[in-house]
Amino acid sequence: MEKQKNKVFGLLGKDISYSFSRGYFADKFKKLGLSTYNYKNFDLQDIKELPAVIKNEEFVSGINVTIPYKEEVIKYLDKLDKTAEEIGAVNTIKFTKRGNLKGYNTDVVGFEKSIKPFLKKHHTKALILGTGGASKAIAYALKKNDIKFKFVSRNPSGKKEVSYSDLSEEIIKDFTVIINCTPLGTSPNTHLCPNIPYQYLTEKHLLFDLIYNPEISSFLAKGKEKGAAIKNGYEMLELQAEESWRIWNENK
């Protein structure tokens, strides 16, 4: 019987003690009997520490990337998958056989598969709350599915962005899909939520929150009160984790 190789995978981020990924992959390795595989949190206060971490971590084979490094990490990679390049954000890094670091974006797959069962014919326009790395993947998935979108930002720039103060009754009624890509409302600060006019929501709306902890964030709870369909980010995380695992195990 072939001896199992030591392999280390991990999550790169900042202040990530709450990490979904570590628990998810620890369970996965246990179920698959991969006793020599390990998943760690690479909790860095500065992305500049990354090369040293990679150099000092002997068996590192793949890394997931979360807030706030999905865009910043790109300059430390050798190659980008076509989708990640188009999006301009990376959440999965593969260590190739040649020793290169290649960036992928699995948020797209996770979000697309997760939201699709909830989309109805009238869901033709979406508001994306936040403009970070995750929001870019969401925009890419919406575009792919012919859903028009606008980013909502505290400091809007360009045609595709509006400010929170611009969100009128007319805009909210027109944009029936609203996706929270900000960390507002994540445990322990569960009382927080994006500052949108929730009073204009109706049963025609679909609210999707990338947050999964708590299960129903304040953002989703306010939507539910108005009869909107709601979905949190847990399944999206599971789906993108599985896509990462597939990429890491591809023979390339």
Secondary structure by P-SEA (a helix, b strand, c coil): cccbbbbbbbcccccccccaaaaaaaaaaaaaccccbbbbbbccccccaaaaaaaacccccbbbbccccccccccccccccaaaaaaccccbbbbcccbbbbbbbaaaaaaaaaacccccccccbbbbccccaaaaaaaaaaaaacbbbbbbccccccccccccccccaaaaaaccbbbbccccccccccccccccccccccccbbbbbccccccccaaaaaaaaabbbbbcaaaaaaaaaaaaaaaaaccc
